Amino acid sequence: MATITVNTTQDENNLDNGQTSVGEAIAQANNDQAADTIEFDASLAGGTITLSNEN
């Protein structure tokens, strides 16, 4: 089981930039069958995450 922290509002798929998007967090959580937890960094409070179908 892992805790994955989303720390960007950008909808991106770039594992080399030190940021974790919602999409990246979901992909990481789906890599195994463990019950992973996705959390949102406090710095994102009040922010908007807009998802696209491009990634």
C-alpha positions as CSV (number, residue, x, y, z in Angstrom):
1,M,0.0,0.0,0.0
2,A,1.3,3.4,-0.9
3,T,0.3,7.0,-0.3
4,I,0.5,9.1,-3.4
5,T,0.4,12.9,-3.1
6,V,-0.9,15.1,-5.9
7,N,1.1,18.3,-5.9
8,T,0.1,20.1,-9.2
9,T,-3.2,21.3,-10.7
10,Q,-1.8,20.6,-14.2
11,D,-3.2,17.7,-16.2
12,E,0.1,16.2,-17.3
13,N,1.9,12.9,-17.6
14,N,5.6,13.7,-17.1
15,L,7.3,11.5,-14.5
16,D,10.6,13.4,-14.7
17,N,9.5,16.9,-13.5
18,G,9.1,16.2,-9.7
19,Q,5.3,16.9,-9.8
20,T,2.5,14.4,-9.5
21,S,-0.8,15.1,-11.3
22,V,-4.1,13.4,-10.6
23,G,-3.7,11.3,-13.7
24,E,-0.2,10.3,-12.7
25,A,-1.4,9.4,-9.2
26,I,-4.3,7.3,-10.6
27,A,-1.8,5.5,-13.0
28,Q,0.6,4.8,-10.1
29,A,-2.2,3.5,-7.9
30,N,-3.4,1.2,-10.6
31,N,0.1,-0.3,-11.1
32,D,-0.5,-2.9,-8.3
33,Q,-3.5,-4.4,-6.6
34,A,-2.7,-2.9,-3.2
35,A,-5.2,-0.4,-1.6
36,D,-3.3,2.8,-2.4
37,T,-4.3,6.2,-1.1
38,I,-4.3,9.4,-3.2
39,E,-3.9,12.6,-1.2
40,F,-3.8,16.3,-2.3
41,D,-1.1,18.6,-1.1
42,A,-2.3,21.5,1.1
43,S,-0.9,24.0,-1.4
44,L,-3.7,23.0,-3.9
45,A,-6.5,24.1,-1.5
46,G,-8.9,26.3,-3.5
47,G,-7.3,25.3,-6.8
48,T,-9.0,23.8,-9.8
49,I,-7.9,20.7,-11.5
50,T,-9.2,20.4,-15.1
51,L,-8.8,17.0,-16.7
52,S,-8.5,16.4,-20.4
53,N,-8.6,13.4,-22.6
54,E,-5.2,14.1,-24.1
55,N,-3.0,12.2,-21.6
